[in-house]
């Protein structure tokens, strides 16, 4: 006999059932509602070209991966990284592990070198939520640093970075620092992000290519 669901589980299920973007994802055969976040960001900020060379961090379960694969031509490339299973096509390089870990970064370094550098770094990474806001925010900012370090290592001059972040301590400073290395940096909240969530996305366009200055920030 199945266990009785908690009140929080019931609330989550009711919210999922009412969520327009969850229903749309199911109707369109998308892996998750995250698909719509990237669609909106890409349409607004023109991040993707068919020949883009992309590193996607926090790729599981594959909501962004599916969209990226649909946008890329045979001249493009996608490296998807996550310790959890990713729904991906045969041409996507899937790396199982955590970005920032030595072995994972070595493999990214090898693939990026073969591609003559990357044009876009994306991160949908988020911390496991503890419920302690200060702890969760600190972990989220650590993940933002991991993504920015990836950009420092592998982006070509003029490349772009887009990450999931959370409003709170440290974010404004992080954005101000990142502006030193990109031509344009904005904070945006897609319509498909839940209104009550602190989730936002930081989009940084036009990497300066000055890696030493960038490395000093991370």
BELJOKA-V36190 format. One record per backbone hydrogen bond with DSSP energy under -0.5 kcal/mol. NH is the residue of the N-H (numbers start at 0). CO is the residue of the C=O. E is the energy in kcal/mol with one decimal. If there is no record, write none. Layout:
nh:NH co:CO e:E
nh:NH co:CO e:E
//
This chain:
nh:9 co:5 e:-2.1
nh:10 co:6 e:-2.3
nh:11 co:7 e:-2.3
nh:12 co:8 e:-2.5
nh:13 co:9 e:-2.4
nh:14 co:10 e:-2.4
nh:15 co:11 e:-2.5
nh:16 co:12 e:-2.4
nh:17 co:13 e:-1.6
nh:18 co:14 e:-1.5
nh:22 co:18 e:-2.2
nh:23 co:19 e:-2.4
nh:24 co:20 e:-2.2
nh:25 co:21 e:-2.1
nh:26 co:22 e:-2.5
nh:27 co:23 e:-2.2
nh:28 co:24 e:-0.6
nh:28 co:25 e:-0.8
nh:29 co:24 e:-2.6
nh:34 co:31 e:-1.4
nh:35 co:32 e:-1.3
nh:36 co:32 e:-0.7
nh:36 co:33 e:-0.5
nh:37 co:33 e:-1.7
nh:38 co:34 e:-2.1
nh:39 co:35 e:-2.2
nh:40 co:36 e:-2.3
nh:41 co:37 e:-3.0
nh:42 co:38 e:-2.5
nh:43 co:39 e:-2.0
nh:44 co:40 e:-2.6
nh:45 co:41 e:-2.2
nh:51 co:48 e:-2.0
nh:53 co:51 e:-0.6
nh:53 co:76 e:-2.9
nh:54 co:119 e:-2.3
nh:55 co:53 e:-0.5
nh:55 co:78 e:-3.4
nh:56 co:54 e:-0.6
nh:56 co:121 e:-3.1
nh:57 co:80 e:-1.4
nh:58 co:80 e:-2.1
nh:61 co:58 e:-1.0
nh:65 co:61 e:-2.4
nh:66 co:62 e:-1.0
nh:67 co:63 e:-2.8
nh:68 co:64 e:-2.7
nh:69 co:65 e:-1.5
nh:70 co:66 e:-1.0
nh:70 co:67 e:-0.8
nh:71 co:67 e:-1.6
nh:72 co:49 e:-2.9
nh:75 co:72 e:-1.6
nh:76 co:51 e:-2.4
nh:78 co:53 e:-2.5
nh:79 co:77 e:-0.5
nh:79 co:92 e:-2.8
nh:80 co:55 e:-2.7
nh:81 co:94 e:-2.0
nh:86 co:60 e:-2.7
nh:87 co:85 e:-0.9
nh:91 co:88 e:-1.2
nh:92 co:77 e:-2.6
nh:93 co:91 e:-0.8
nh:94 co:79 e:-3.0
nh:94 co:92 e:-0.5
nh:95 co:93 e:-0.5
nh:96 co:81 e:-0.7
nh:96 co:94 e:-0.7
nh:100 co:97 e:-2.0
nh:104 co:100 e:-2.8
nh:105 co:101 e:-2.1
nh:106 co:102 e:-1.6
nh:107 co:103 e:-2.5
nh:108 co:104 e:-2.7
nh:109 co:105 e:-2.0
nh:110 co:106 e:-2.4
nh:111 co:107 e:-3.1
nh:112 co:108 e:-2.1
nh:113 co:109 e:-1.8
nh:114 co:110 e:-1.3
nh:115 co:112 e:-1.3
nh:116 co:111 e:-3.0
nh:117 co:153 e:-3.2
nh:118 co:52 e:-2.3
nh:119 co:52 e:-1.7
nh:120 co:159 e:-2.2
nh:121 co:54 e:-3.2
nh:122 co:161 e:-2.2
nh:123 co:56 e:-2.7
nh:132 co:130 e:-0.8
nh:135 co:131 e:-2.8
nh:136 co:132 e:-2.7
nh:137 co:133 e:-2.0
nh:138 co:134 e:-2.1
nh:139 co:135 e:-2.2
nh:140 co:136 e:-2.3
nh:141 co:137 e:-1.6
nh:142 co:138 e:-1.9
nh:143 co:139 e:-1.8
nh:144 co:140 e:-2.0
nh:145 co:141 e:-1.8
nh:146 co:142 e:-2.1
nh:147 co:143 e:-2.2
nh:148 co:144 e:-2.5
nh:149 co:145 e:-1.9
nh:150 co:146 e:-2.0
nh:151 co:147 e:-2.3
nh:152 co:148 e:-2.1
nh:153 co:149 e:-2.6
nh:154 co:150 e:-2.0
nh:155 co:117 e:-2.7
nh:157 co:206 e:-2.7
nh:158 co:155 e:-2.3
nh:159 co:118 e:-2.4
nh:160 co:203 e:-2.9
nh:161 co:120 e:-2.3
nh:162 co:201 e:-2.3
nh:163 co:122 e:-2.0
nh:164 co:199 e:-2.9
nh:166 co:197 e:-2.4
nh:170 co:167 e:-1.7
nh:173 co:169 e:-2.1
nh:174 co:170 e:-2.5
nh:175 co:171 e:-2.4
nh:176 co:172 e:-2.4
nh:177 co:173 e:-2.3
nh:178 co:174 e:-1.8
nh:179 co:176 e:-1.6
nh:180 co:177 e:-1.8
nh:181 co:177 e:-0.7
nh:182 co:204 e:-1.0
nh:182 co:205 e:-1.2
nh:183 co:204 e:-2.0
nh:185 co:202 e:-2.4
nh:187 co:200 e:-3.1
nh:192 co:189 e:-1.6
nh:196 co:193 e:-1.4
nh:199 co:164 e:-2.5
nh:200 co:187 e:-2.9
nh:201 co:162 e:-2.5
nh:202 co:185 e:-2.6
nh:202 co:200 e:-0.6
nh:203 co:160 e:-3.7
nh:203 co:201 e:-0.5
nh:204 co:183 e:-3.2
nh:205 co:157 e:-0.6
nh:206 co:158 e:-2.4
nh:207 co:180 e:-3.1
nh:210 co:208 e:-1.5
nh:213 co:209 e:-1.6
nh:214 co:210 e:-3.1
nh:215 co:211 e:-1.3
nh:216 co:213 e:-1.7
nh:217 co:213 e:-0.5
nh:217 co:214 e:-0.9
//
